[in-house]
Amino acid sequence: MIGIKAISSYIPENKVDNIEQALAFSESSEFIINKIGALYLPRMGESEDTSDIATKAVLNLIRDSELSLDKIDVIAVVTQNGDGAGLPHTSAIVQSKLGLKENIAAFDISLGCSGYVYGLSIVKGLMEQADLKNGILITADPYSKIIDRSDRTTSLLFGDAATATWMGEDAIWNLQKPLFSTDGIGASNLTIVNNSLSMNGRQVFNFASKQVPKQIKECLIKNKLDEIEIDLYCIHQGSKAIVEAIAKRFPNSKEKFISDINETGNTVSSSIPLLLEKKIKDDSLKHILVSGFGVGLSWSSNIISREV
């Protein structure tokens, strides 16, 4: 059975002071602290591209785990902002930069904030069907490439980061039964207009606060678990406010919803694995619920469980 063996990340050293940025938009520091939650926003360097931060995340994973580059059978890159115009696929560029073997599966997954949860199931299914031993699910979606720096709504929210999740046999953490949802009618609420990101923050907030708690409850039922049996809820870190809004729908488990956005901001598909990177090493945890939501509109939830 294919599951999660290890997670590592790469966060660019360049950072924007979000309090200073807020003042330039005539916003208060209280708004940043209480609503957005991100005090600093990491930014790729001028010489970096999506494949660069993806590659650095994989190299950090190799450094921190027992996996070697020559043992990798598949890489999947979750991104909607790949190198250049997205052709060729960024995973092929990552394969070349890492010097990986040619008999390897490499593909991109064009999803945003739900992409990590989708990607776990996609990579697991491919590996089990093709009898592959070691896979890397990469998230690297630097929104700094598409943000209009004069747009208050998006400039104060998004940070750049990349993660690499090692998936393989004999894993400590195994995947349960996922749920997937899509509402393309709401696509215009988070899209590209004139080569820049356009977001209707209120509509995206309303969508997430309504649909995500409903799906989480359905995921618990599907996997025959009660909400109090979940040790942690690692949901997409869209903002501090949206995490708190969703957590309020679970009064018996509110304190189990992690909010950790201070140093990173909204890192799109990387936000959930950034949370998991710190938590899957905790032997006291048994069940972690993950839920991603955003551009599409798309949302997905699953539970990862520790093998005892």
C-alpha atoms as a printed R data frame, in Angstrom:
    type eleno elety resid chain resno       x      y       z
1   ATOM     1    CA   MET     A     1   0.000  0.000   0.000
2   ATOM     2    CA   ILE     A     2   1.344  3.412  -1.005
3   ATOM     3    CA   GLY     A     3   1.348  6.137   1.632
4   ATOM     4    CA   ILE     A     4   3.251  9.195   2.889
5   ATOM     5    CA   LYS     A     5   6.807  8.503   4.065
6   ATOM     6    CA   ALA     A     6   8.291 11.995   4.482
7   ATOM     7    CA   ILE     A     7   7.754 15.664   3.590
8   ATOM     8    CA   SER     A     8  10.261 18.478   3.099
9   ATOM     9    CA   SER     A     9   9.940 22.037   1.847
10  ATOM    10    CA   TYR     A    10  11.717 25.040   0.398
11  ATOM    11    CA   ILE     A    11  10.792 28.602   1.367
12  ATOM    12    CA   PRO     A    12  12.599 31.449  -0.436
13  ATOM    13    CA   GLU     A    13  14.762 33.675   1.739
14  ATOM    14    CA   ASN     A    14  13.372 36.869   0.159
15  ATOM    15    CA   LYS     A    15  10.434 38.105   2.222
16  ATOM    16    CA   VAL     A    16   7.998 41.006   2.061
17  ATOM    17    CA   ASP     A    17   7.124 42.670   5.363
18  ATOM    18    CA   ASN     A    18   3.343 42.471   5.182
19  ATOM    19    CA   ILE     A    19   2.751 45.093   7.858
20  ATOM    20    CA   GLU     A    20   4.747 47.631   5.854
21  ATOM    21    CA   GLN     A    21   2.962 46.574   2.701
22  ATOM    22    CA   ALA     A    22  -0.415 46.982   4.410
23  ATOM    23    CA   LEU     A    23   0.406 50.530   5.451
24  ATOM    24    CA   ALA     A    24   1.121 51.365   1.810
25  ATOM    25    CA   PHE     A    25  -2.432 50.211   1.060
26  ATOM    26    CA   SER     A    26  -3.786 52.253   3.991
27  ATOM    27    CA   GLU     A    27  -4.612 49.064   5.891
28  ATOM    28    CA   SER     A    28  -3.957 48.669   9.600
29  ATOM    29    CA   SER     A    29  -1.579 46.230  11.216
30  ATOM    30    CA   GLU     A    30  -4.594 44.838  13.092
31  ATOM    31    CA   PHE     A    31  -6.148 43.807   9.772
32  ATOM    32    CA   ILE     A    32  -3.019 41.855   8.846
33  ATOM    33    CA   ILE     A    33  -2.677 40.232  12.254
34  ATOM    34    CA   ASN     A    34  -6.337 39.361  12.861
35  ATOM    35    CA   LYS     A    35  -7.702 38.682   9.368
36  ATOM    36    CA   ILE     A    36  -4.882 37.797   7.001
37  ATOM    37    CA   GLY     A    37  -2.519 36.351   9.599
38  ATOM    38    CA   ALA     A    38   0.610 36.661   7.448
39  ATOM    39    CA   LEU     A    39   3.287 38.958   8.835
40  ATOM    40    CA   TYR     A    40   5.767 38.042   6.100
41  ATOM    41    CA   LEU     A    41   5.330 36.793   2.528
42  ATOM    42    CA   PRO     A    42   8.208 34.825   0.944
43  ATOM    43    CA   ARG     A    43   9.027 35.696  -2.669
44  ATOM    44    CA   MET     A    44  11.062 33.870  -5.272
45  ATOM    45    CA   GLY     A    45  14.288 35.577  -6.282
46  ATOM    46    CA   GLU     A    46  14.517 37.284  -9.662
47  ATOM    47    CA   SER     A    47  16.632 34.430 -11.001
48  ATOM    48    CA   GLU     A    48  14.313 31.695  -9.663
49  ATOM    49    CA   ASP     A    49  11.461 30.005 -11.505
50  ATOM    50    CA   THR     A    50   8.894 27.386 -10.524
51  ATOM    51    CA   SER     A    51  11.162 24.470 -11.409
52  ATOM    52    CA   ASP     A    52  13.942 25.944  -9.259
53  ATOM    53    CA   ILE     A    53  11.928 26.041  -6.042
54  ATOM    54    CA   ALA     A    54  10.451 22.623  -6.858
55  ATOM    55    CA   THR     A    55  13.938 21.184  -7.345
56  ATOM    56    CA   LYS     A    56  15.173 22.703  -4.083
57  ATOM    57    CA   ALA     A    57  12.259 21.136  -2.182
58  ATOM    58    CA   VAL     A    58  13.130 17.702  -3.613
59  ATOM    59    CA   LEU     A    59  16.818 18.116  -2.742
60  ATOM    60    CA   ASN     A    60  15.839 19.025   0.825
61  ATOM    61    CA   LEU     A    61  13.746 15.846   0.948
62  ATOM    62    CA   ILE     A    62  16.690 13.753  -0.268
63  ATOM    63    CA   ARG     A    63  18.925 15.398   2.334
64  ATOM    64    CA   ASP     A    64  16.486 14.745   5.169
65  ATOM    65    CA   SER     A    65  15.351 11.197   4.282
66  ATOM    66    CA   GLU     A    66  16.650  7.795   3.207
67  ATOM    67    CA   LEU     A    67  15.502  8.276  -0.391
68  ATOM    68    CA   SER     A    68  18.053  8.677  -3.190
69  ATOM    69    CA   LEU     A    69  17.481 10.371  -6.543
70  ATOM    70    CA   ASP     A    70  18.124  7.184  -8.538
71  ATOM    71    CA   LYS     A    71  15.250  5.410  -6.742
72  ATOM    72    CA   ILE     A    72  12.538  7.878  -7.822
73  ATOM    73    CA   ASP     A    73   9.990  6.352 -10.235
74  ATOM    74    CA   VAL     A    74   7.508  9.221 -10.608
75  ATOM    75    CA   ILE     A    75   7.346 12.963 -10.006
76  ATOM    76    CA   ALA     A    76   4.145 15.001 -10.161
77  ATOM    77    CA   VAL     A    77   4.211 18.795  -9.887
78  ATOM    78    CA   VAL     A    78   1.081 20.582  -8.676
79  ATOM    79    CA   THR     A    79   1.184 24.017 -10.285
80  ATOM    80    CA   GLN     A    80  -0.807 26.468 -12.369
81  ATOM    81    CA   ASN     A    81   2.182 28.771 -12.733
82  ATOM    82    CA   GLY     A    82   4.873 26.618 -14.258
83  ATOM    83    CA   ASP     A    83   8.046 27.674 -16.040
84  ATOM    84    CA   GLY     A    84   7.531 29.918 -19.041
85  ATOM    85    CA   ALA     A    85   4.106 29.499 -20.586
86  ATOM    86    CA   GLY     A    86   3.672 26.034 -19.099
87  ATOM    87    CA   LEU     A    87   5.066 24.179 -22.109
88  ATOM    88    CA   PRO     A    88   6.924 21.910 -21.640
89  ATOM    89    CA   HIS     A    89   5.455 20.653 -18.393
90  ATOM    90    CA   THR     A    90   7.425 21.805 -15.362
91  ATOM    91    CA   SER     A    91   7.908 18.240 -14.110
92  ATOM    92    CA   ALA     A    92  10.032 17.492 -17.194
93  ATOM    93    CA   ILE     A    93  12.245 20.474 -16.362
94  ATOM    94    CA   VAL     A    94  12.530 19.295 -12.754
95  ATOM    95    CA   GLN     A    95  13.478 15.810 -13.977
96  ATOM    96    CA   SER     A    96  16.288 17.320 -16.025
97  ATOM    97    CA   LYS     A    97  17.560 19.630 -13.268
98  ATOM    98    CA   LEU     A    98  17.675 16.756 -10.785
99  ATOM    99    CA   GLY     A    99  19.351 14.450 -13.276
100 ATOM   100    CA   LEU     A   100  16.725 11.752 -12.784
101 ATOM   101    CA   LYS     A   101  16.579  8.595 -14.888
102 ATOM   102    CA   GLU     A   102  14.655  8.570 -18.174
103 ATOM   103    CA   ASN     A   103  12.347  5.665 -17.325
104 ATOM   104    CA   ILE     A   104  10.356  7.859 -14.969
105 ATOM   105    CA   ALA     A   105   6.775  9.144 -15.025
106 ATOM   106    CA   ALA     A   106   6.690 12.956 -14.883
107 ATOM   107    CA   PHE     A   107   3.588 15.102 -15.179
108 ATOM   108    CA   ASP     A   108   1.965 18.307 -13.925
109 ATOM   109    CA   ILE     A   109  -1.340 18.622 -12.090
110 ATOM   110    CA   SER     A   110  -3.104 21.865 -12.995
111 ATOM   111    CA   LEU     A   111  -4.911 22.537  -9.740
112 ATOM   112    CA   GLY     A   112  -4.572 25.276  -7.159
113 ATOM   113    CA   CYS     A   113  -5.315 25.099  -3.446
114 ATOM   114    CA   SER     A   114  -7.056 21.703  -3.654
115 ATOM   115    CA   GLY     A   115  -4.151 20.264  -5.634
116 ATOM   116    CA   TYR     A   116  -2.249 18.568  -2.821
117 ATOM   117    CA   VAL     A   117  -5.216 16.490  -1.665
118 ATOM   118    CA   TYR     A   118  -6.020 15.578  -5.279
119 ATOM   119    CA   GLY     A   119  -2.352 14.845  -5.936
120 ATOM   120    CA   LEU     A   120  -2.049 12.356  -3.088
121 ATOM   121    CA   SER     A   121  -4.759 10.179  -4.623
122 ATOM   122    CA   ILE     A   122  -3.501 10.616  -8.195
123 ATOM   123    CA   VAL     A   123   0.064  9.593  -7.363
124 ATOM   124    CA   LYS     A   124  -1.050  6.747  -5.090
125 ATOM   125    CA   GLY     A   125  -3.370  5.346  -7.793
126 ATOM   126    CA   LEU     A   126  -0.704  5.569 -10.514
127 ATOM   127    CA   MET     A   127   1.962  3.958  -8.357
128 ATOM   128    CA   GLU     A   128  -0.212  1.072  -7.260
129 ATOM   129    CA   GLN     A   129  -1.502  0.396 -10.782
130 ATOM   130    CA   ALA     A   130   1.984  0.547 -12.353
131 ATOM   131    CA   ASP     A   131   3.798 -1.136  -9.444
132 ATOM   132    CA   LEU     A   132   6.081  1.849  -8.831
133 ATOM   133    CA   LYS     A   133   8.065  2.009  -5.601
134 ATOM   134    CA   ASN     A   134   8.943  5.656  -4.931
135 ATOM   135    CA   GLY     A   135   7.071  8.787  -5.973
136 ATOM   136    CA   ILE     A   136   7.455 12.489  -5.230
137 ATOM   137    CA   LEU     A   137   4.415 14.767  -5.092
138 ATOM   138    CA   ILE     A   138   5.709 18.314  -5.532
139 ATOM   139    CA   THR     A   139   3.759 21.504  -4.889
140 ATOM   140    CA   ALA     A   140   5.154 24.702  -6.402
141 ATOM   141    CA   ASP     A   141   2.731 27.431  -7.415
142 ATOM   142    CA   PRO     A   142   4.407 30.842  -7.002
143 ATOM   143    CA   TYR     A   143   1.606 33.377  -7.280
144 ATOM   144    CA   SER     A   144   4.173 36.181  -7.264
145 ATOM   145    CA   LYS     A   145   4.383 35.506 -11.015
146 ATOM   146    CA   ILE     A   146   0.774 36.622 -11.530
147 ATOM   147    CA   ILE     A   147   0.100 39.120  -8.742
148 ATOM   148    CA   ASP     A   148  -0.427 42.771  -9.607
149 ATOM   149    CA   ARG     A   149   1.572 44.469  -6.839
150 ATOM   150    CA   SER     A   150  -0.905 47.354  -6.854
151 ATOM   151    CA   ASP     A   151  -3.819 45.007  -6.058
152 ATOM   152    CA   ARG     A   152  -4.451 45.108  -2.322
153 ATOM   153    CA   THR     A   153  -6.611 41.954  -2.325
154 ATOM   154    CA   THR     A   154  -3.924 39.596  -3.619
155 ATOM   155    CA   SER     A   155  -0.678 41.375  -2.709
156 ATOM   156    CA   LEU     A   156  -1.331 41.066   1.024
157 ATOM   157    CA   LEU     A   157  -2.210 37.385   0.882
158 ATOM   158    CA   PHE     A   158   0.026 35.128  -1.212
159 ATOM   159    CA   GLY     A   159   3.526 33.818  -0.536
160 ATOM   160    CA   ASP     A   160   5.827 31.528  -2.527
161 ATOM   161    CA   ALA     A   161   6.913 28.079  -1.335
162 ATOM   162    CA   ALA     A   162   7.453 24.544  -2.589
163 ATOM   163    CA   THR     A   163   7.121 21.133  -0.936
164 ATOM   164    CA   ALA     A   164   8.078 17.557  -1.779
165 ATOM   165    CA   THR     A   165   6.193 14.550  -0.388
166 ATOM   166    CA   TRP     A   166   7.791 11.100  -0.615
167 ATOM   167    CA   MET     A   167   5.164  8.459  -1.343
168 ATOM   168    CA   GLY     A   168   6.025  4.788  -1.208
169 ATOM   169    CA   GLU     A   169   5.477  1.364   0.319
170 ATOM   170    CA   ASP     A   170   5.732  0.585   4.031
171 ATOM   171    CA   ALA     A   171   4.687  4.137   4.853
172 ATOM   172    CA   ILE     A   172   3.819  5.317   8.330
173 ATOM   173    CA   TRP     A   173   0.888  7.411   7.053
174 ATOM   174    CA   ASN     A   174  -1.740  5.859   4.773
175 ATOM   175    CA   LEU     A   175  -4.529  7.541   2.844
176 ATOM   176    CA   GLN     A   176  -8.192  6.899   3.534
177 ATOM   177    CA   LYS     A   177 -11.173  7.506   1.203
178 ATOM   178    CA   PRO     A   178 -11.187 11.014  -0.351
179 ATOM   179    CA   LEU     A   179 -13.955 13.320  -1.526
180 ATOM   180    CA   PHE     A   180 -13.689 15.678  -4.519
181 ATOM   181    CA   SER     A   181 -15.952 18.572  -5.544
182 ATOM   182    CA   THR     A   182 -16.039 21.185  -8.315
183 ATOM   183    CA   ASP     A   183 -18.197 24.233  -9.005
184 ATOM   184    CA   GLY     A   184 -17.082 25.762 -12.294
185 ATOM   185    CA   ILE     A   185 -19.891 28.318 -12.105
186 ATOM   186    CA   GLY     A   186 -17.763 30.122  -9.517
187 ATOM   187    CA   ALA     A   187 -14.613 30.096 -11.664
188 ATOM   188    CA   SER     A   188 -14.667 33.852 -12.265
189 ATOM   189    CA   ASN     A   189 -14.210 34.511  -8.536
190 ATOM   190    CA   LEU     A   190 -10.550 33.453  -8.740
191 ATOM   191    CA   THR     A   191  -9.018 33.716 -12.188
192 ATOM   192    CA   ILE     A   192  -6.549 35.505 -14.469
193 ATOM   193    CA   VAL     A   193  -7.587 38.817 -16.009
194 ATOM   194    CA   ASN     A   194  -5.138 40.704 -18.249
195 ATOM   195    CA   ASN     A   195  -2.293 38.421 -17.140
196 ATOM   196    CA   SER     A   196  -2.864 39.149 -13.436
197 ATOM   197    CA   LEU     A   197  -4.648 37.319 -10.648
198 ATOM   198    CA   SER     A   198  -8.176 38.556  -9.974
199 ATOM   199    CA   MET     A   199  -9.951 37.441  -6.804
200 ATOM   200    CA   ASN     A   200 -13.377 38.198  -5.397
201 ATOM   201    CA   GLY     A   201 -12.341 37.682  -1.795
202 ATOM   202    CA   ARG     A   202 -15.832 37.860  -0.342
203 ATOM   203    CA   GLN     A   203 -17.244 35.243  -2.696
204 ATOM   204    CA   VAL     A   204 -14.307 32.876  -2.186
205 ATOM   205    CA   PHE     A   205 -14.663 33.278   1.586
206 ATOM   206    CA   ASN     A   206 -18.403 32.560   1.431
207 ATOM   207    CA   PHE     A   207 -17.833 29.497  -0.748
208 ATOM   208    CA   ALA     A   208 -15.182 28.045   1.559
209 ATOM   209    CA   SER     A   209 -17.023 28.740   4.817
210 ATOM   210    CA   LYS     A   210 -20.152 27.035   3.461
211 ATOM   211    CA   GLN     A   211 -18.897 24.122   1.360
212 ATOM   212    CA   VAL     A   212 -15.728 23.005   3.154
213 ATOM   213    CA   PRO     A   213 -17.309 22.199   6.571
214 ATOM   214    CA   LYS     A   214 -20.020 20.249   4.760
215 ATOM   215    CA   GLN     A   215 -17.459 18.181   2.850
216 ATOM   216    CA   ILE     A   216 -15.350 17.583   5.958
217 ATOM   217    CA   LYS     A   217 -18.382 16.145   7.728
218 ATOM   218    CA   GLU     A   218 -19.143 13.952   4.697
219 ATOM   219    CA   CYS     A   219 -15.521 12.774   4.662
220 ATOM   220    CA   LEU     A   220 -15.780 11.748   8.310
221 ATOM   221    CA   ILE     A   221 -18.947  9.775   7.591
222 ATOM   222    CA   LYS     A   222 -17.403  8.102   4.524
223 ATOM   223    CA   ASN     A   223 -14.426  6.984   6.591
224 ATOM   224    CA   LYS     A   224 -16.540  6.005   9.605
225 ATOM   225    CA   LEU     A   225 -14.822  8.367  12.012
226 ATOM   226    CA   ASP     A   226 -16.225 10.860  14.485
227 ATOM   227    CA   GLU     A   227 -14.885 14.404  14.459
228 ATOM   228    CA   ILE     A   228 -13.385 13.958  17.941
229 ATOM   229    CA   GLU     A   229 -11.329 10.988  16.663
230 ATOM   230    CA   ILE     A   230  -9.389 13.347  14.390
231 ATOM   231    CA   ASP     A   231  -6.241 14.553  16.128
232 ATOM   232    CA   LEU     A   232  -5.580 17.479  13.775
233 ATOM   233    CA   TYR     A   233  -7.420 19.294  11.007
234 ATOM   234    CA   CYS     A   234  -4.872 20.547   8.476
235 ATOM   235    CA   ILE     A   235  -6.905 22.643   6.066
236 ATOM   236    CA   HIS     A   236  -5.702 25.027   3.379
237 ATOM   237    CA   GLN     A   237  -4.269 28.197   4.907
238 ATOM   238    CA   GLY     A   238  -6.223 30.633   2.757
239 ATOM   239    CA   SER     A   239  -6.111 33.200   5.550
240 ATOM   240    CA   LYS     A   240  -6.377 33.236   9.314
241 ATOM   241    CA   ALA     A   241  -9.995 34.369   9.014
242 ATOM   242    CA   ILE     A   242 -11.114 31.501   6.772
243 ATOM   243    CA   VAL     A   243  -9.451 28.866   8.960
244 ATOM   244    CA   GLU     A   244 -11.233 30.314  11.993
245 ATOM   245    CA   ALA     A   245 -14.559 30.499  10.136
246 ATOM   246    CA   ILE     A   246 -14.395 26.820   9.182
247 ATOM   247    CA   ALA     A   247 -13.192 25.772  12.648
248 ATOM   248    CA   LYS     A   248 -16.252 27.439  14.222
249 ATOM   249    CA   ARG     A   249 -18.425 24.855  12.478
250 ATOM   250    CA   PHE     A   250 -16.781 22.201  14.659
251 ATOM   251    CA   PRO     A   251 -17.239 23.457  18.249
252 ATOM   252    CA   ASN     A   252 -16.056 20.160  19.769
253 ATOM   253    CA   SER     A   253 -12.821 20.203  17.750
254 ATOM   254    CA   LYS     A   254 -12.174 23.895  17.141
255 ATOM   255    CA   GLU     A   255  -8.787 23.844  18.858
256 ATOM   256    CA   LYS     A   256  -7.600 21.053  16.534
257 ATOM   257    CA   PHE     A   257  -7.716 23.285  13.450
258 ATOM   258    CA   ILE     A   258  -4.166 24.494  12.844
259 ATOM   259    CA   SER     A   259  -3.479 28.070  11.785
260 ATOM   260    CA   ASP     A   260   0.137 28.638  10.783
261 ATOM   261    CA   ILE     A   261   0.420 31.365   8.192
262 ATOM   262    CA   ASN     A   262   2.549 34.025   9.934
263 ATOM   263    CA   GLU     A   263   5.782 33.435   8.022
264 ATOM   264    CA   THR     A   264   4.418 32.161   4.708
265 ATOM   265    CA   GLY     A   265   1.044 33.613   3.773
266 ATOM   266    CA   ASN     A   266  -1.241 31.669   1.473
267 ATOM   267    CA   THR     A   267   1.116 29.337  -0.425
268 ATOM   268    CA   VAL     A   268  -1.661 27.766  -2.534
269 ATOM   269    CA   SER     A   269  -1.137 23.970  -2.896
270 ATOM   270    CA   SER     A   270   1.874 24.068  -0.569
271 ATOM   271    CA   SER     A   271  -0.010 25.181   2.533
272 ATOM   272    CA   ILE     A   272  -1.251 21.737   3.629
273 ATOM   273    CA   PRO     A   273   2.067 19.874   3.201
274 ATOM   274    CA   LEU     A   274   3.823 22.734   5.020
275 ATOM   275    CA   LEU     A   275   1.556 21.959   7.978
276 ATOM   276    CA   LEU     A   276   2.034 18.205   7.660
277 ATOM   277    CA   GLU     A   277   5.820 18.491   7.429
278 ATOM   278    CA   LYS     A   278   5.870 19.582  11.043
279 ATOM   279    CA   LYS     A   279   3.209 17.182  12.320
280 ATOM   280    CA   ILE     A   280   3.690 13.735  10.763
281 ATOM   281    CA   LYS     A   281   6.754 13.154  12.949
282 ATOM   282    CA   ASP     A   282   4.559 13.299  16.073
283 ATOM   283    CA   ASP     A   283   4.068  9.707  17.249
284 ATOM   284    CA   SER     A   284   1.070 10.698  19.365
285 ATOM   285    CA   LEU     A   285  -1.074 11.518  16.309
286 ATOM   286    CA   LYS     A   286  -3.217  8.854  14.644
287 ATOM   287    CA   HIS     A   287  -5.685 10.600  12.296
288 ATOM   288    CA   ILE     A   288  -5.173 13.894  10.438
289 ATOM   289    CA   LEU     A   289  -7.865 15.354   8.206
290 ATOM   290    CA   VAL     A   290  -6.665 17.392   5.217
291 ATOM   291    CA   SER     A   291  -8.860 19.680   3.132
292 ATOM   292    CA   GLY     A   292  -7.904 21.960   0.245
293 ATOM   293    CA   PHE     A   293 -10.148 24.523  -1.452
294 ATOM   294    CA   GLY     A   294  -9.927 27.397  -3.898
295 ATOM   295    CA   VAL     A   295  -9.481 28.122  -7.603
296 ATOM   296    CA   GLY     A   296 -11.891 26.198  -9.789
297 ATOM   297    CA   LEU     A   297 -13.883 26.438  -7.656
298 ATOM   298    CA   SER     A   298 -12.480 23.165  -6.364
299 ATOM   299    CA   TRP     A   299 -12.347 21.459  -2.981
300 ATOM   300    CA   SER     A   300 -11.183 18.086  -1.730
301 ATOM   301    CA   SER     A   301 -10.807 16.329   1.623
302 ATOM   302    CA   ASN     A   302  -9.240 13.143   2.943
303 ATOM   303    CA   ILE     A   303  -7.874 11.585   6.108
304 ATOM   304    CA   ILE     A   304  -4.366 10.264   6.586
305 ATOM   305    CA   SER     A   305  -3.931  7.666   9.322
306 ATOM   306    CA   ARG     A   306  -0.848  6.383  11.097
307 ATOM   307    CA   GLU     A   307  -0.123  2.691  10.860
308 ATOM   308    CA   VAL     A   308   0.281  1.342  14.390
